[in-house]
Amino acid sequence: MKLEVSFFNHLGHMYDHCAALFTICSHFICHT
């Protein structure tokens, strides 16, 4: 159970990271 929760927390963290990268890339593309 504990491992499962840790896995989902990791997935959520990866999603946040990808969302941030996507936002930065979009911002960069829009200003080029």
FENTAWO-V812761 format. One record per pair of residues at least 4 apart in sequence whose ideal C-beta (glycine too) atoms are under 7 Angstrom apart, sorted by the first residue. I is the first residue (numbers start at 0). GAP is how many residues later the second one is. Records with the same first field share a line. If there is no record, write none. Layout:
BEGIN
I->GAP, GAP
END
This chain:
BEGIN
0->4
1->4
2->4
3->4
4->4
5->4
6->4
7->4
8->4
9->4
10->4
11->4
12->4
13->4
14->4
15->4
16->4
17->4
18->4
19->4
20->4
21->4
22->4
23->4
24->4
25->4
26->4
27->4
END
